[in-house]
Amino acid sequence: MRNKYLTVGTDIISPILFKDIADNKNIDNIKPNGGLWLTEFNEDMPICNVWIWFLVSHINIWFYKNFRKKDIFNTPCSVVKLKEDSNIFILDTKSSLDYLFINYPSLNGWFSSEALSYDFDGIFIDLNHLKNDNLSDDELNKISSFAVNTLLLFNYSCIEYYQPAKLRLEPFDFEFGFSEEDINLSMEISSEKKHVYIIDTLYDNLISKICDYIVNYCPSYINFSNNNKFNSIEVIIDFIKENFSKDLDAVLSNTPELHIDDLCDSVLRKLEKKDI
């Protein structure tokens, strides 16, 4: 394992990402809900990343994940540095998989990531090694759903720092056919080393208050299948400032290192999880 990893899709790592680690109730889907998903990162060759090139070879997934953004060619991401004493379970052999089945059983017929999260900071799934270690057809089929070697973090306290970054896909004509040779990528990594702030009750309560208000009084703002009005971070900021200014001031004064963008990101993620 390396000590630096890349997560694609956010340049703000907040504690809300790590809340509610839960096993998937769908027996056909072994991936748990919650946590932070990452892949190994090479500082010398930042674009040579297994998840980035998986997205390149499945460009429709790239555009689907960015469909609500104004610029689908720029994707926020973060380079994450783990602490040296991070307690990561390495899943790389048939015997390590059997160990999880025995010690962390789950009702969905797999192992319980939820139970594992109480004992470990995360789990690294070494897909390359697992595929060559006598797994059953069912085990191989399920583990292959991860697509690439993956680190799933359960606990944000094992993060030493992270650096916001931007993954840039040079615009190209994707409507009339293209090959991977037509795709040019670059990455800008901030030199700023940010820390994940500690979540407090005021912050948690405000997120719940905002989400409950939206769900009860203006659900049209979060109809994610049809013209979501929260289509940019600026819209969410304006909405929160207009309706929750006093609560916002209290939270920001209590947590100086917190930026309103962090709060907006947490609100949006919680709304996306709601069954509306």
Phi, psi and omega in degrees: 000147173270175176251003174235140185221161181242131170245132184252130178124343178211142173247015176233114179256110183242158182301335182300334179296335187259003181275153173059049171296120185217142176290146179287130181285344178281115185294344179271356181235108184273352182286128180283166174266145179090176181086175179245126184261129184220167173226161183298143185238132178251112183298328182285332179224074188299332181279340179280076184230136188296324181285322177302315183281340169294317178295322178298318181282351175229063190299336178296327178292320178304309183291325178297317181292338182253012192294339181269000181266152180292326181240101185285352183267352177245123183241123177290147177206177181216140172264123188247129176255122179273153174290152183297329183265018178301136183260091185251127175280129180262115177257099185221000181221164175300320181293323178291327176292317177298322178302318179293320178301320184282316188267340181225061183292154180227154180290343181272010177084005178242197173265160185268108175292328179299313178292322180297327183294342178281340183249340184228155176284339182179180178225132176256121182259106181271087185297323183299317180285321182298322183295344182246028186227046169059039173287153174290164180301320180293316179296318180295319180297318182289315183292333180290346179294345177283344173071315182219167173304130191225138169252123175250113179270135176260334194231119184285345181290348178274000178272121178286313175193170172220156180240118177299146181214168177226128177262121186251120174258115181299130181305140177211165183277094185269001182273341187240032176089140181197165174237172180297337178293339179280352187261123178243130183239150172213160180224132175252123182245125179293145176280347181289131178258109184261155179244148178282118182288156180278127181289143177233176185295320180300315181297311181299316181295322181293319178301313180297320181296315180296313182296317179296321179297314181296314182298320185277328189243341178212060182297340180297340180291341186232032173281089189293344180268354185207100170055058177299123182286340175273062185267007175203156181296330181295322180296318180294318179301313180299319181297315182292317179297322183288323188254343186222041187297317182294315178297321181296316179299321181295317181292315183292325178287331180280334181230082186303328183282351180279133176255150182299332176299324178298315180297316180298319179298319179294319178299313182297318180294322180290322179296321181295334180277344182286147180270090185251000000 
